């Protein structure tokens, strides 16, 4: 949520709103990329995207999305599977979509209780 992001980034509310807007704009493409890489059975690519979204989600305190991104990254990085675990990737994609919706609502409503 935005309150966590404000704590993480030193209290600059305007910066947080700008970063949240960038997240909202970027995550749909990253989600599509993640799913495409999974369909291609590209474990390395899945790891890279999961790592990137993990950092972004952590900035905004988006749990359990951050944890799932970490799990996807580590599962595929450590080669705990022969192929991409599409079920794990799909769950991460769903959580990313939910996270975007949460931040969009907070940006649009200016929910100051979250700031």
Backbone as a chain_set.jsonl record, in Angstrom:
{"seq": "XXXXXXXXXXXXXXXXXXXXXXXXXXXXXXXXXXXXXXXXXXXXXXXXXXXXXXXXXXXXXXXXXXXXXXXXXXXXXXXXXXXXXXXXXXXXXXXXXXXXXXXXXXXXXXXXXXX", "coords": {"N": [[0.828, -1.182, 0.0], [0.274, 2.369, -0.258], [1.042, 3.711, 2.054], [3.074, 2.153, 3.184], [4.97, 2.412, 1.168], [5.54, 5.118, 1.366], [6.818, 5.218, 3.851], [9.028, 3.602, 3.197], [10.324, 5.18, 1.335], [11.034, 7.587, 2.473], [8.981, 9.461, 3.016], [8.096, 11.193, 0.971], [5.382, 12.127, -0.528], [4.518, 12.925, -3.092], [6.448, 11.816, -4.777], [5.939, 9.136, -4.273], [3.347, 8.797, -5.323], [3.914, 9.287, -8.017], [5.703, 7.145, -8.538], [3.998, 4.995, -7.987], [2.132, 5.362, -10.009], [3.75, 4.835, -12.227], [4.304, 2.136, -11.714], [1.72, 1.054, -11.952], [1.329, 1.55, -14.657], [3.41, 0.028, -15.826], [3.342, -2.665, -14.912], [1.264, -4.282, -16.162], [2.406, -4.889, -18.722], [4.741, -6.194, -17.929], [3.6, -8.379, -16.706], [2.38, -9.65, -18.889], [4.718, -10.25, -20.314], [5.937, -12.02, -18.5], [4.123, -14.183, -18.517], [4.322, -14.925, -21.218], [7.013, -15.703, -21.354], [6.899, -17.88, -19.639], [5.239, -19.584, -21.121], [7.013, -20.13, -23.137], [8.758, -21.671, -21.839], [10.965, -20.535, -20.582], [13.036, -20.408, -18.194], [15.072, -18.732, -17.152], [14.329, -16.182, -18.093], [11.846, -15.928, -16.81], [12.751, -15.838, -14.171], [14.15, -13.384, -14.193], [12.124, -11.453, -14.708], [10.435, -11.954, -12.535], [12.151, -11.248, -10.449], [12.437, -8.495, -10.915], [9.773, -7.532, -10.583], [9.391, -8.273, -7.978], [10.983, -6.495, -6.47], [9.719, -4.045, -7.055], [7.154, -4.515, -6.021], [7.738, -4.912, -3.329], [8.54, -2.36, -2.564], [6.107, -1.067, -2.371], [4.908, -2.46, -0.368], [3.376, -4.685, -1.028], [2.113, -7.372, -0.155], [0.608, -10.527, -0.491], [2.011, -10.537, -2.869], [4.713, -9.798, -3.229], [6.027, -11.884, -1.863], [5.232, -14.081, -3.411], [6.418, -13.464, -5.867], [9.081, -13.652, -5.106], [9.166, -16.385, -4.449], [8.634, -17.536, -6.977], [10.847, -16.603, -8.405], [13.052, -17.77, -6.926], [12.422, -20.492, -7.052], [12.687, -21.081, -9.771], [15.219, -20.105, -10.325], [16.916, -21.634, -8.747], [16.614, -23.947, -10.027], [14.676, -25.845, -9.313], [12.911, -27.216, -10.685], [12.262, -28.929, -13.751], [11.022, -27.713, -15.853], [9.349, -24.584, -16.528], [7.199, -23.669, -13.944], [4.113, -23.317, -14.586], [1.763, -22.934, -13.169], [2.571, -21.633, -10.81], [3.566, -19.264, -11.918], [1.27, -18.226, -13.115], [-0.279, -17.722, -10.833], [1.263, -15.69, -9.681], [0.917, -13.766, -11.684], [-1.823, -13.244, -11.403], [-1.852, -12.139, -8.809], [-0.326, -9.872, -9.289], [-2.031, -8.449, -10.978], [-4.109, -7.908, -9.169], [-2.703, -6.3, -7.373], [-2.126, -4.067, -8.919], [-4.714, -3.081, -9.242], [-5.314, -2.371, -6.582], [-3.422, -0.305, -6.073], [-4.185, 1.497, -8.082], [-6.744, 2.262, -7.219], [-6.038, 3.584, -4.84], [-4.51, 5.695, -5.828], [-6.365, 7.057, -7.488], [-8.455, 7.674, -5.691], [-7.094, 9.12, -3.862], [-6.621, 8.259, -1.311], [-6.07, 9.286, 1.654], [-5.757, 8.131, 4.121], [-4.1, 6.055, 3.684], [-1.769, 7.286, 3.232]], "CA": [[0.0, 0.0, 0.0], [1.046, 3.61, -0.379], [1.609, 4.085, 3.358], [4.35, 1.444, 3.288], [5.895, 3.035, 0.221], [5.956, 6.417, 1.917], [7.83, 4.902, 4.867], [10.22, 3.07, 2.524], [10.975, 6.195, 0.5], [11.324, 8.82, 3.185], [7.859, 10.348, 3.258], [7.791, 12.084, -0.157], [4.105, 11.642, -1.071], [4.439, 13.165, -4.529], [7.283, 10.787, -5.396], [5.237, 7.857, -4.144], [2.253, 8.772, -6.298], [4.538, 9.142, -9.338], [6.193, 5.771, -8.656], [2.828, 4.113, -8.048], [1.576, 5.498, -11.363], [4.65, 4.1, -13.123], [4.057, 0.729, -11.436], [0.42, 0.729, -12.557], [1.507, 1.556, -16.111], [4.394, -0.96, -16.276], [3.092, -4.045, -14.498], [0.539, -5.108, -17.143], [3.334, -5.405, -19.738], [5.619, -7.173, -17.288], [2.787, -9.575, -16.491], [2.286, -10.313, -20.196], [6.049, -10.802, -20.605], [6.124, -13.154, -17.611], [3.316, -15.3, -19.027], [4.9, -15.347, -22.501], [8.248, -16.431, -21.041], [6.496, -19.164, -19.073], [4.766, -20.417, -22.237], [8.21, -20.516, -23.9], [9.556, -22.482, -20.915], [12.209, -19.773, -20.385], [13.212, -20.246, -16.744], [15.904, -17.56, -16.871], [13.498, -15.0, -18.315], [10.866, -15.884, -15.719], [13.494, -15.377, -12.986], [14.463, -11.963, -14.335], [10.907, -10.654, -14.534], [9.991, -12.134, -11.143], [13.05, -10.439, -9.622], [12.102, -7.074, -11.115], [8.488, -7.191, -9.962], [9.552, -8.458, -6.529], [11.47, -5.227, -5.924], [8.669, -3.029, -7.171], [6.072, -4.842, -5.086], [8.24, -4.699, -1.965], [8.523, -0.923, -2.326], [4.744, -0.671, -2.02], [4.38, -3.32, 0.687], [2.329, -5.507, -1.631], [2.145, -8.778, 0.237], [1.569, -11.592, -0.696], [2.594, -10.495, -4.213], [6.168, -9.802, -3.096], [6.438, -13.241, -1.485], [5.037, -14.983, -4.547], [7.465, -13.146, -6.842], [10.304, -14.241, -4.562], [9.057, -17.837, -4.605], [8.784, -17.861, -8.402], [12.254, -16.363, -8.757], [13.941, -18.76, -6.322], [12.068, -21.817, -7.561], [13.235, -21.264, -11.111], [16.649, -19.797, -10.267], [17.585, -22.791, -8.159], [16.293, -25.076, -10.897], [13.948, -26.85, -8.549], [12.007, -27.869, -11.617], [12.836, -29.11, -15.08], [10.351, -26.759, -16.726], [8.681, -23.493, -15.822], [5.977, -24.053, -13.234], [3.15, -22.33, -15.087], [0.79, -22.645, -12.111], [3.168, -20.604, -9.948], [3.654, -18.018, -12.69], [-0.102, -17.728, -13.269], [-0.676, -17.162, -9.537], [1.948, -14.396, -9.576], [0.245, -12.838, -12.607], [-3.093, -12.851, -10.776], [-1.544, -11.236, -7.699], [0.114, -8.596, -9.866], [-3.236, -7.75, -11.432], [-4.776, -7.4, -7.971], [-1.877, -5.225, -6.822], [-2.355, -2.889, -9.769], [-6.039, -2.558, -8.895], [-5.215, -1.729, -5.268], [-2.725, 0.979, -6.206], [-5.012, 2.403, -8.898], [-7.787, 2.817, -6.336], [-5.423, 4.518, -3.91], [-4.102, 6.89, -6.583], [-7.562, 7.754, -7.947], [-9.234, 8.193, -4.578], [-6.261, 9.944, -2.983], [-6.914, 7.733, 0.018], [-5.07, 9.863, 2.544], [-5.524, 7.26, 5.262], [-3.011, 5.172, 3.29], [-0.573, 8.107, 3.12]], "C": [[0.873, 1.247, 0.0], [1.664, 4.047, 0.943], [2.964, 3.417, 3.563], [5.383, 2.071, 2.376], [6.403, 4.368, 0.749], [7.017, 6.205, 2.987], [9.131, 4.464, 4.205], [11.004, 4.137, 1.781], [11.051, 7.56, 1.164], [10.208, 9.835, 3.275], [7.475, 11.287, 2.124], [6.541, 11.575, -0.887], [4.001, 11.824, -2.583], [5.27, 12.126, -5.29], [6.578, 9.437, -5.369], [4.118, 7.741, -5.178], [2.811, 8.602, -7.709], [5.03, 7.71, -9.555], [5.041, 4.775, -8.753], [2.19, 4.174, -9.439], [2.434, 4.754, -12.378], [4.44, 2.587, -12.96], [2.776, 0.281, -12.129], [0.533, 0.657, -14.071], [2.373, 0.395, -16.601], [4.019, -2.409, -16.0], [2.261, -4.847, -15.503], [1.461, -5.683, -18.232], [4.267, -6.447, -19.137], [4.873, -8.48, -17.033], [2.643, -10.354, -17.796], [3.614, -10.965, -20.567], [6.291, -12.068, -19.777], [5.372, -14.379, -18.129], [3.864, -15.825, -20.352], [6.177, -16.154, -22.275], [7.928, -17.808, -20.462], [6.023, -20.11, -20.176], [5.934, -20.931, -23.073], [9.149, -21.403, -23.08], [10.943, -21.859, -20.676], [12.387, -19.476, -18.895], [14.017, -18.995, -16.399], [15.102, -16.27, -17.034], [12.454, -14.823, -17.225], [11.541, -15.359, -14.458], [13.738, -13.872, -13.041], [13.233, -11.091, -14.104], [10.407, -10.761, -13.098], [10.851, -11.293, -10.2], [12.685, -8.954, -9.715], [10.794, -6.706, -10.416], [8.539, -7.37, -8.447], [10.002, -7.148, -5.878], [10.418, -4.139, -5.953], [7.561, -3.264, -6.156], [6.497, -4.599, -3.643], [8.219, -3.216, -1.606], [7.159, -0.469, -1.825], [4.12, -1.564, -0.949], [3.279, -4.242, 0.202], [2.561, -6.988, -1.332], [0.762, -9.347, -0.028], [2.239, -11.581, -2.074], [4.112, -10.548, -4.155], [6.677, -11.208, -2.783], [6.309, -14.21, -2.653], [6.091, -14.73, -5.612], [8.794, -13.746, -6.393], [10.297, -15.757, -4.74], [9.251, -18.268, -6.053], [10.246, -17.712, -8.81], [13.15, -17.483, -8.22], [13.677, -20.163, -6.843], [12.728, -22.072, -8.914], [14.74, -20.984, -11.163], [17.436, -21.006, -9.767], [17.299, -24.081, -8.91], [15.649, -26.223, -10.119], [12.948, -27.601, -9.426], [12.693, -27.968, -12.976], [12.282, -28.076, -16.062], [9.753, -25.646, -15.877], [7.404, -24.028, -15.195], [4.912, -23.002, -13.571], [2.104, -21.983, -14.039], [1.303, -21.553, -11.178], [3.174, -19.248, -10.653], [2.264, -17.411, -12.843], [-0.6, -17.106, -11.961], [-0.014, -15.804, -9.328], [1.272, -13.376, -10.475], [-1.077, -12.347, -12.018], [-2.86, -11.867, -9.632], [-1.07, -9.877, -8.197], [-1.078, -7.783, -10.35], [-3.989, -7.151, -10.25], [-4.015, -6.219, -7.374], [-2.048, -3.936, -7.611], [-3.694, -2.258, -9.411], [-6.012, -1.818, -7.559], [-4.553, -0.359, -5.388], [-3.518, 1.973, -7.045], [-6.088, 3.058, -8.038], [-7.195, 3.864, -5.403], [-5.003, 5.806, -4.615], [-5.327, 7.713, -6.941], [-8.313, 8.395, -6.794], [-8.425, 9.139, -3.701], [-6.464, 9.553, -1.543], [-5.836, 8.17, 1.009], [-4.847, 9.01, 3.79], [-4.384, 6.295, 4.962], [-1.699, 5.939, 3.195], [-0.07, 8.396, 4.512]], "O": [[2.079, 1.169, 0.235], [2.712, 4.692, 0.947], [3.898, 4.045, 4.061], [6.54, 2.243, 2.762], [7.578, 4.697, 0.587], [8.01, 6.932, 3.028], [10.211, 4.901, 4.602], [12.217, 4.014, 1.614], [11.124, 8.581, 0.48], [10.477, 10.994, 3.59], [6.586, 12.118, 2.311], [6.63, 10.705, -1.752], [3.454, 10.966, -3.275], [4.84, 11.621, -6.326], [6.624, 8.687, -6.344], [3.966, 6.706, -5.826], [2.248, 7.857, -8.512], [4.81, 7.127, -10.617], [5.111, 3.817, -9.523], [1.76, 3.153, -9.976], [1.907, 4.114, -13.288], [4.404, 1.85, -13.946], [2.752, -0.746, -12.808], [-0.09, -0.196, -14.703], [2.112, -0.165, -17.666], [4.354, -3.292, -16.79], [2.545, -6.032, -15.682], [1.307, -6.841, -18.62], [4.55, -7.467, -19.765], [5.453, -9.561, -17.133], [2.771, -11.579, -17.808], [3.643, -12.088, -21.07], [6.792, -13.066, -20.294], [5.922, -15.479, -18.173], [3.87, -17.034, -20.586], [6.395, -17.172, -22.932], [8.611, -18.787, -20.764], [6.361, -21.294, -20.171], [5.869, -22.019, -23.645], [10.197, -21.829, -23.564], [11.949, -22.562, -20.582], [11.951, -18.438, -18.398], [13.679, -18.278, -15.457], [15.195, -15.369, -16.2], [12.205, -13.707, -16.769], [10.972, -14.527, -13.751], [13.552, -13.171, -12.046], [13.302, -10.098, -13.38], [9.998, -9.76, -12.509], [10.334, -10.693, -9.258], [12.635, -8.254, -8.704], [10.719, -5.684, -9.734], [7.813, -6.696, -7.716], [9.458, -6.744, -4.85], [10.248, -3.4, -4.983], [7.088, -2.328, -5.511], [5.7, -4.134, -2.828], [7.914, -2.856, -0.469], [7.063, 0.404, -0.963], [2.931, -1.438, -0.654], [2.348, -4.547, 0.948], [3.118, -7.735, -2.136], [-0.214, -8.637, 0.217], [2.96, -12.519, -2.413], [4.738, -11.261, -4.94], [7.653, -11.664, -3.379], [7.175, -15.059, -2.861], [6.61, -15.678, -6.202], [9.544, -14.285, -7.207], [11.304, -16.345, -5.136], [9.948, -19.245, -6.328], [10.809, -18.581, -9.475], [13.92, -18.076, -8.975], [14.612, -20.937, -7.051], [13.26, -23.154, -9.162], [15.451, -21.578, -11.974], [18.489, -21.345, -10.307], [17.691, -25.167, -8.482], [16.022, -27.389, -10.251], [12.24, -28.496, -8.967], [13.587, -27.185, -13.297], [12.976, -27.627, -16.974], [9.664, -25.761, -14.655], [6.632, -24.744, -15.832], [4.823, -21.953, -12.934], [1.606, -20.858, -14.014], [0.554, -20.652, -10.8], [2.833, -18.223, -10.063], [2.105, -16.197, -12.712], [-1.269, -16.073, -11.984], [-0.657, -14.869, -8.85], [1.074, -12.232, -10.067], [-1.407, -11.166, -12.126], [-3.582, -10.879, -9.5], [-1.377, -8.849, -7.595], [-1.127, -6.568, -10.155], [-4.456, -6.014, -10.321], [-4.623, -5.25, -6.921], [-2.106, -2.848, -7.038], [-3.796, -1.037, -9.29], [-6.62, -0.756, -7.424], [-5.065, 0.631, -4.866], [-3.521, 3.168, -6.749], [-6.312, 4.265, -8.124], [-7.792, 4.921, -5.199], [-5.133, 6.892, -4.049], [-5.345, 8.926, -6.731], [-8.762, 9.536, -6.904], [-8.989, 9.876, -2.891], [-6.48, 10.404, -0.654], [-4.819, 7.496, 1.174], [-3.821, 9.165, 4.453], [-3.763, 5.769, 5.886], [-0.633, 5.333, 3.091], [0.941, 9.079, 4.673]]}, "num_chains": 1, "name": "protein.A"}
